[in-house]
Amino acid sequence: MTSPEPISSPSRQLEWAWFALAFRPFFGLGAIFGVICIGLWMASLSGAQLIAPAGGLYFWHMHEMLFGFVAAIVVGFLLTAVKSWTNQPGLSGLPLGLLVGVWFVGRVVMLLPTLLPANLIGLIDFLFLPLAAVALARPVIRVKMWRNLMFAPILLLMSGLNAMMHADPSGSGIISQQAAAHGMILLIVLLMCVIGGRVFPMFTANGTQTPRVTPLPWLEKATILTTALCIPAGMALLPATEAMTGIILMTAGVLNVWRVFRWRFIVALQTPMLWSLHISYWLMSIGLLLIGLHQTTGLLTASISYHVITLGGISLMILAMVTRVSLGHTGRKIQATPAITGAFLLMVAATFVRILPAILPGQALWLVILAGLLWMAAFSLFVIVFFPILSRARPDGTPG
């Protein structure tokens, strides 16, 4: 008589692979949702009003790309990383499934606002990030690894910005929906700054077999401090003139450029998994400079300046990191296939096409639509290549 099959057997892992760790559902569903969101937004710009979402199309586009798409990726990354940081079991199984469900229901009610009263829609959408913050904080507190507890307050700050957007459906409040959206973008920049400083030099050294760049403590502290100041500055919450606000943003941009310059981009040029990260950090830094220049001189528009960050910085970095994490945590070699290299190039192209309306204003609409299509193509490639990987258990049978 044989003993019952253990719950950790490969067949059991296969059954529950989708909820084995947070990166699997949040990266997969987040990428699909992002493609759908951009597709619906491009359709609306082309004149096809296919949806009537909560807050109107413009609000929905801003909100869902930040608090739907980006928030899902950030939570998937952090709840996966905390397992490595703390050596504690990661959120998985039914609790992870419930958290994914909260995120998913939020997306549905935002898209179909007639289902529920507006206040209830806002509450349902709001719940996701605080619940994720609790899930992140518990293992960190358990092992007293206080250095990593900072990411829980970042998720709670994101929750607060989400509440601000919902509190201003008309766009005319003290903290406008656009100011809250800008605050969220800059908070994501701060998160990129912190995580990038921790891992990009290490990734570069390991991936190129070259010595790791020694950080300059004063530069690290000054970069993070000024980048953090960009959040209230970009939301016009500081008692400062537009010129002073612009100086804060440009200072952060210059310090981030200096920082990424020291990470030796040249040695990473032969490795798509590395140059994609470096270029994303460069474009994020340049975006801060452009927002500052907009504040002080009116050069470019706020929309173009922020889209340099959201496409070239945030979206490219997300694409590079979800690829790396998905490969590493499923026991595969961290190496870009031609399709993924193509996805990186498509995202770079999307960024530069989105800047072109500055010099071709008469073609602005079609250039914006082309940039959106390139964005969709990049993440569609990720979904095509990685959805089967995210849906199946690790080949070596290891949990995760």
Protein Blocks (a to p, Z undefined) as FASTA:
>chain_A
ZZdddfkbmklmmmmmmmmpmklmmmmmmmmmmmmmmmmmmmmmnopafbccehijklmm
mmmmmmmmmmmmmmmmmmmmmmmmnopacdehjllmmmmmmmmmmmmmmmmmmlpcfklm
mmmmmmmmmmmmmmmmmmmmmnopaklmmmmmmmmmmmmmmmmmmmmmnopafbdfklmm
mmmmmmmmmmmmmmmmmmmmmmmmmmnopacddddfklmmmmmmmmmmmmmmmnopaccd
fklmmmmmmmmmmmmmmmmmmnommlmmmpmklmmmmmmmmmmmmmmmmmmmmmmnopac
fklmmmmmmmmmmmmmmmmmmmmmmmmmnopacdddfklmmmmmmmmmmmmmmmmmmmmm
mlmmmmmmmmmmmmmmmmmmmmmmmmmmmmpccfklpaZZ
